[in-house]
Amino acid sequence: MRIVMIGSGYVGLVSGACFADFGHDVVCVDKDETKIAKLRAGGVPIYEPGLEQLVARNVAAGRLSFTTELTGPVGEADVVFIGVGTPSRRGDGHADLSYVYDAAREIGAALKDFTVVVTKSTVPVGTGDEVERIIREVNPTAEFAVASNPEFLREGAAIEDFKRPDRIVVGIEDERARGPMEEVYRPLFLNRSPVLFTARRTSELIKYAANAFLAMKITFINEIADLCEKVGADVKDVSRGIGLDNRIGSKFLHAGPGYGGSCFPKDTLALVKTAQDHEAPIRLIETTVAVNDTRKRAMARKVIAALGGEVRGKSIALLGLTFKPNTDDMRDSPALSIVQVLEDAGAIVRAYDPEGMDAARELMPDIVYTDSAYAAAEGACAVVIATEWDAFRALDLKRLKGIMAQPVMVDLRNVYHPEAVEAAGFTYRGVGRPGHSMPVSQGGASPAEAAAG
């Protein structure tokens, strides 16, 4: 199949490289000349495990290429995917579809023979109808069909998700689109990946409903975590206890500082706005959005409380800046809100992240960036684990304690066992876990050290 991917960002580049790896002939198109130049030079503009090697392999095989010119490739394509960004629109929270519609106009002008045009971007219900109208307006004689094919990729595991998906959802209104879409995904039929063909509007809603449900699940366990702290229960055991029920499942039941990233924040908000516009408000998701927004700042207050309520002039080590591990994505990361509150309270934030510091510097220019977790902790009154990178899972606690001004750990991802951290002489604070120790005194001694002294 001859495939064109409009947009070489996260969705477009991962999808295009994977389609090429299936054996298709793929051209990725992007107006960003810097991005295309980097891809042609063998680099990739985003961090995703395995992506650089996947791109290089398929470029070398002649199946994957990059260009800023749309007209020629689209005119020769069997299937054209629209994989451009749909960020939240400023002012009202709706998805900004301007990039999608611009792409539709350019595609319409370039079409020659029958082509399937597919929205891969996450778009609100009815977007496919508008894409079809725009193409028809631009090119009334064009032979084409518009389909919806939402992506379900997790950052940090996107290649695996694409090649071994839970399901493939395709929304069509024109049966002529079915054959080409089956051919595009034929390599996955060998893995018995479920393919669900639906109406186009149904397909568009499936994506939003899925992300909203997962976001709600995260927010639910975060609120349960708050209750656990009040009643002396452990949220990790609660999560395991309810997750073993196969009607609930164990995934997305990890308490933490709230969800972020490129999908959940904008998709939940877009769904809320769409539902309101159609006079079918979704109160559960409205609450999910509100609770998650306030939670991130609450995590900073947890850090302040662990230091006795005063952090002015104190150095705090923040380990992890990206919204999750194995990505360099800073979009709506909890770290952004945490840093803002700590700086407002007068703290000096020293930070380290294995992949996200270049992106973070543009958003948080005033914090101190270091080259390791231990460098961040040098002289700090607390170390805060904000992202559960593997590099932070087995820190040398003895070494850490020796270089810190006060031995306090605030584990916002519940990476560590409280008993082990406290045995090393730290005051430990997790999320939704029983209080094992009280906040440190202004003198810096932990309860264990005070009892021993």
Secondary structure, 3 states (H helix, E strand, C coil): CEEEEECCCHHHHHHHHHHHHCCCEEEEECCCHHHHHHHHCCCCCCCCCCHHHHHHHHHHCCCEEEECCCHHHHHHCCEEEECCCCCECCCCCCECCHHHHHHHHHHHHHCCCCEEEEECCCCCCCHHHHHHHHHHHHCCCCCEEEEECCCCCCCCCHHHHHHCCCCEEEECCCHHHHHHHHHHCHHHHCCCCCEEEECHHHHHHHHHHHHHHHHHHHHHHHHHHHHHHHHCCCHHHHHHHHHCCCCCCCCCCCCCCCCCCCCHHHHHHHHHHHHHHCCCCCHHHHHHHHHHHHHHHHHHHHHHHHCCCCCCCCEEEEECCCCCCCCCCCCCCHHHHHHHHHHHCCCEEEEECCCCHHHHHHHCCCCEECCCHHHHHCCCCEEEECCCCHHHCCCCHHHHHHHCCCCEEEECCCCCCHHHHHHCCCEEECCCCCCCCCCCCCCCCCHHHHHHC
